[in-house]
Every structure is written in structure tokens, then in C-alpha cells.
Amino acid sequence: MGKTHWRIGVAGLGTVGAGLIKLVTARPRFSPTGDLCTVTGVSARSRSAPRPVDISGLPWFDDPVALAASPDNDIFVELIGGAEGPAKAAVEAALRLGKPVVTANKALIAAHGRDLAILAEAHGAPLLFEAAVMGGTPAVKMLREAMVGDSIHAVAGILNGTCNYILTQMEATGRGFAEVLGEAQAMGYAEADPTTDVGGYDAGHKISILAALAFGGAPTLSAAEIEGVDSIELLDIRLAKDLGYRIKLIASATNVAGAVSVRVHPALIPLDHPLARVDGVLNALFIHGAAVGRIFIQGAGAGAGPTAAAVAADIADVMTAAVRPVFQRAALDLEPIAPVSPDAATGRVYVRLLVKDEPGVIASISETLAEAGVSIDSFLQKSVEGAGGVPIVLTTHLAPEATIAKAVGAMAALPTLIASPRVIRIAHI
Ligand SMILES: NC(=O)c1ccc[n+]([C@@H]2O[C@H](COP(=O)([O-])OP(=O)(O)OC[C@H]3O[C@@H](n4cnc5c(N)ncnc54)[C@H](OP(=O)(O)O)[C@@H]3O)[C@@H](O)[C@H]2O)c1
């Protein structure tokens, strides 16, 4: 007879760890097998810190590696975070013993996914990470399981709730980036050190994982081009809206002639596009499959309840003995994602220029673009009080990115320009 009682060790008792303990306590038979799941060991930094759940009756481990190695649990759940340090050491220790691991740690999987998958498969242990991308909204299982019969062209979406909250609030309240970030920190939507979120790195970790699952490679952080929202100005949000767009931080992985473009950057999205309507801390993702066409999912990307539910779904996979490779092929056969050659990339951009209020300025800009071979889609000249010149914004038609870069360089050299051009990509999703 199979196992009917599964004991889990939980390392990390923060937002997600406490959420998981609450879920397992309230619904210990959440697995479709109906088997019992109980917590038989916990670890965190401080034993005495106040917690939203009662851990007084649970065996305590100062060292998460000792918890991972303890024979008193059957599944190790890593909810500490970080690509290195105790999280990595504990996950490795569990896998080396052939113990199933469930983690929500995107930084760890994005940085060490292939090595950990090799370790997991060598020791016959599942390594599951549904909660690592989009928290409670199922993106990993969608690509890993439900879509393996299709061939994916692209995945693209809003994968960082903090950045989306900041952009949404900037537009809604007319306040600048720094002020809205401060408020997000006070409300607990942004970390004290916001770099990982606002610099685009968190979304970079997540899209690297989705790219690996969508295109059958290893997570390859070095292949990702990453730009955050920290340089977005209110002026761009307003001007983009006048042109019929909203600025969002978009993470995408796109198949371009067999190579994969993996990117995180602010992008203009047409106001009537579903991604433009994803507000606040929500996450959303488009998956474009050759057979199924476009799928759109939207939901909670973080939070104790949603993220713990995703962790529990992975625990249920272990309990139901669902077995697959960690990524889409045997770990030893995983190749890095091959980045797209810069020459092959095409796109459209929004360019904001600040020019002197002189005759002939617009003609010189148009000529410069025409000479470079870039055609203009829309053009807007708008007086803004205190701007110190005349802001001009234009959007281009589709052109090779290298050609656009050359045209922007030529515009930057025009004597009538007061400040460097501000370029934001226009999404093609
Ligand atoms: N928060 C979310 O909504 C969310 C969503 C998706 C994925 N995730 C991922 O889930 C993981 C956990 O996130 P979280 O938000 O729950 O983090 P958190 O609230 O900061 O909690 C982290 C926990 O790890 C513990 N910890 C830190 N260093 C440790 C060490 N050296 N040894 C043992 N324990 C240690 C902390 O102990 P103390 O409590 O004693 O300080 C704390 O309990 C991260 O990988 C994160 O990226 C989070």
C-alpha cells in the first residue's frame, strides 16, 4: 500500500511559509489523493519572532540544511529566498538525499535551475516551483504540462506586481516615481531595498524560467536583456496616453527564427489591449501557441494565500506521484537559451525629444529619420510648462532595432536638441 501520510519540513516562515502552515493546518487533506499532509519541522532565522501562525508545537531547526536532511520529513519546502546561501544549500542537501523539494524561489531556479535539475534527476527527486512565477496564478504548470502538445511562439506579460502598482499609481495620482515607490514601501508592496523589483531583475528571473519551460532549454539569466521602471517619468506616462498607450513593464520570451529573445523592459501597450488594463499588483501573461493561438491569464502574483496555494499544488504533485523532468527534457540534455542576434531584432519605439523652440526643428527630425530609413507612425508636439523646451514625441513603424538605434543616435546629435532622446519600446504582443 502507498504512503498515506506525508510529512513536510518548511524552511522560511515569512509571508509564504506562514501562509503554507495556515493552509496545511486548515486543510491537511488538500491533496486529490485524500492523504494526510502535516508539518513536522520548521526553520527560520529567529525562533522568537512573532508569527501569524502558531509554531510552538512544531520541531524547530536553527539550520535549514539540517531540516532538509532530517528523516522526520518526506518533502522539503524551501521558502527562504535568494539564489545563494542557506536556500541553495538546503535544497541541494534535500535533493542529494533523493528528497522531493518544493520551492517558491525564482532567484534560485533562474540562476541554478539546470544544476539543481541535474541533481534532482540524478537522485530521482522531484523539484517543483509553481509558486516561483506569478505566485498563485498557474503559469509554470501551464507551460510545463498543459501546453507540451503545442509549439510556443511567445510568452509575454506583467510579472512584477510592485512595478505594475507603481506605474498604475503614477498615472492615477500624477505623482512621480520616487514618491509612489515610498508609498508602496510603506504599504508593504515594495521591499526596503527595491532594486530587485524596480530594476526589472525579479521579472527577469521569472521570464528566464518561463523561457526555459516554453522553449525547452535551461534557465539562462545571461541571455536576458533587463531594464527596469526606475527611469520612467510621469511625462512619458502622460504623453504615451495622449498617443493611445499605457506604459507597462513587460517581460517576454519570443522565438525569433529558432533563437529566443528574452527581455524585460518598459513598453507602450495600446490602451485597448488586455495587458494595458492590468492594474495594481496583479500579474498577467499571454502565451502564444501555434495550435491554440493566444491564451491570457491574469491573477494574484504574490501574497500569502495565493502563493501558499501554488506551493500546496506542488506538494500535491509529489503526493500523487506525478513525475516529469524538472524542465522539458532530461536535465543533462538541457542547452542554454540561445539569444537572438541584435541584427535579427525588429520593433517599434516611442521617442521623446526636448527641442529648442525654433523654426525647422521638426523638418530636421523628420529628415534625420528618413535618412536612417525609419518611418514615423505618429507625431505629437506638446507644450509642457517648465519643460525648458518643446517636447516632441513620435512613434515609429516597424524597423530593425539596429536601424532605429542609428536613427536615434543621429537625432541625438542634432544641435536643436536640448536633452538626450528618451526611447521606450512599443510592445508587439
Ligand atoms: N511574498 C510573496 O508573495 C511571494 C510570491 C512568490 C514567490 N515568493 C518567494 O517565496 C520565497 C519566500 O518569500 P517571502 O515573501 O515569504 O519572504 P519573507 O517574508 O522575507 O520570509 C523569508 C523567511 O526566510 C527566513 N530566513 C531568512 N534567512 C534565513 C536563514 N539563513 N535560515 C533560515 N531561515 C531564513 C526568514 O526568517 P525570519 O522570519 O526569522 O526573519 C523568513 O521567515 C522567496 O523565494 C520569494 O521570492 C514570495
The ligand as an SDF file (V2000), in Angstrom:
LIG
                    3D

 48 52  0  0  0  0  0  0  0  0999 V2000
    5.8580   37.0060   -0.8170 N   0  0  0  0  0  0  0  0  0  0  0  0
    5.2630   36.5410   -1.8980 C   0  0  0  0  0  0  0  0  0  0  0  0
    4.1070   36.8680   -2.1570 O   0  0  0  0  0  0  0  0  0  0  0  0
    5.9940   35.6140   -2.8370 C   0  0  0  0  0  0  0  0  0  0  0  0
    5.3780   35.2460   -4.0530 C   0  0  0  0  0  0  0  0  0  0  0  0
    6.0280   34.3330   -4.8850 C   0  0  0  0  0  0  0  0  0  0  0  0
    7.2470   33.8320   -4.5160 C   0  0  0  0  0  0  0  0  0  0  0  0
    7.8360   34.2290   -3.3530 N   0  0  0  0  0  0  0  0  0  0  0  0
    9.1280   33.6560   -2.9820 C   0  0  0  0  0  0  0  0  0  0  0  0
    8.9620   32.9000   -1.7990 O   0  0  0  0  0  0  0  0  0  0  0  0
   10.1450   32.9510   -1.0280 C   0  0  0  0  0  0  0  0  0  0  0  0
    9.8240   33.4820    0.3690 C   0  0  0  0  0  0  0  0  0  0  0  0
    9.2730   34.7700    0.2360 O   0  0  0  0  0  0  0  0  0  0  0  0
    8.5800   35.5390    1.4570 P   0  0  0  0  0  0  0  0  0  0  0  0
    7.9270   36.7260    0.8700 O   0  0  0  0  0  0  0  0  0  0  0  0
    7.7940   34.5840    2.2720 O   0  0  0  0  0  0  0  0  0  0  0  0
    9.8770   36.0120    2.2330 O   0  0  0  0  0  0  0  0  0  0  0  0
    9.9860   36.6250    3.7130 P   0  0  0  0  0  0  0  0  0  0  0  0
    8.6360   37.0690    4.1750 O   0  0  0  0  0  0  0  0  0  0  0  0
   11.0880   37.6000    3.6810 O   0  0  0  0  0  0  0  0  0  0  0  0
   10.4130   35.3630    4.5880 O   0  0  0  0  0  0  0  0  0  0  0  0
   11.6580   34.7800    4.4580 C   0  0  0  0  0  0  0  0  0  0  0  0
   11.8050   33.7580    5.5610 C   0  0  0  0  0  0  0  0  0  0  0  0
   13.0770   33.1180    5.4360 O   0  0  0  0  0  0  0  0  0  0  0  0
   13.6830   33.1140    6.7150 C   0  0  0  0  0  0  0  0  0  0  0  0
   15.1420   33.1300    6.5840 N   0  0  0  0  0  0  0  0  0  0  0  0
   15.9280   34.1170    6.1080 C   0  0  0  0  0  0  0  0  0  0  0  0
   17.2140   33.7660    6.1830 N   0  0  0  0  0  0  0  0  0  0  0  0
   17.2470   32.5450    6.7480 C   0  0  0  0  0  0  0  0  0  0  0  0
   18.2630   31.6620    7.1060 C   0  0  0  0  0  0  0  0  0  0  0  0
   19.5490   31.9970    6.9150 N   0  0  0  0  0  0  0  0  0  0  0  0
   17.9280   30.4830    7.6560 N   0  0  0  0  0  0  0  0  0  0  0  0
   16.6510   30.1570    7.8730 C   0  0  0  0  0  0  0  0  0  0  0  0
   15.6150   30.9540    7.5440 N   0  0  0  0  0  0  0  0  0  0  0  0
   15.9200   32.1390    6.9890 C   0  0  0  0  0  0  0  0  0  0  0  0
   13.1720   34.3370    7.4420 C   0  0  0  0  0  0  0  0  0  0  0  0
   13.3140   34.1470    8.8520 O   0  0  0  0  0  0  0  0  0  0  0  0
   12.7660   35.2260    9.9250 P   0  0  0  0  0  0  0  0  0  0  0  0
   11.2680   35.2410    9.7450 O   0  0  0  0  0  0  0  0  0  0  0  0
   13.1480   34.6520   11.2280 O   0  0  0  0  0  0  0  0  0  0  0  0
   13.4180   36.5100    9.5840 O   0  0  0  0  0  0  0  0  0  0  0  0
   11.7250   34.3560    6.9610 C   0  0  0  0  0  0  0  0  0  0  0  0
   10.9140   33.5560    7.7830 O   0  0  0  0  0  0  0  0  0  0  0  0
   11.1250   33.8170   -1.8200 C   0  0  0  0  0  0  0  0  0  0  0  0
   11.9250   32.9910   -2.6330 O   0  0  0  0  0  0  0  0  0  0  0  0
   10.2100   34.6540   -2.6790 C   0  0  0  0  0  0  0  0  0  0  0  0
   10.8290   35.1010   -3.8550 O   0  0  0  0  0  0  0  0  0  0  0  0
    7.2400   35.1060   -2.4980 C   0  0  0  0  0  0  0  0  0  0  0  0
  1  2  1  0
  2  3  2  0
  2  4  1  0
  4  5  1  0
  4 48  2  0
  5  6  2  0
  6  7  1  0
  7  8  2  0
  8  9  1  0
  8 48  1  0
  9 10  1  0
  9 46  1  0
 10 11  1  0
 11 12  1  0
 11 44  1  0
 12 13  1  0
 13 14  1  0
 14 15  2  0
 14 16  1  0
 14 17  1  0
 17 18  1  0
 18 19  2  0
 18 20  1  0
 18 21  1  0
 21 22  1  0
 22 23  1  0
 23 24  1  0
 23 42  1  0
 24 25  1  0
 25 26  1  0
 25 36  1  0
 26 27  1  0
 26 35  1  0
 27 28  2  0
 28 29  1  0
 29 30  1  0
 29 35  2  0
 30 31  1  0
 30 32  2  0
 32 33  1  0
 33 34  2  0
 34 35  1  0
 36 37  1  0
 36 42  1  0
 37 38  1  0
 38 39  2  0
 38 40  1  0
 38 41  1  0
 42 43  1  0
 44 45  1  0
 44 46  1  0
 46 47  1  0
M  CHG  2   8   1  16  -1
M  END
$$$$
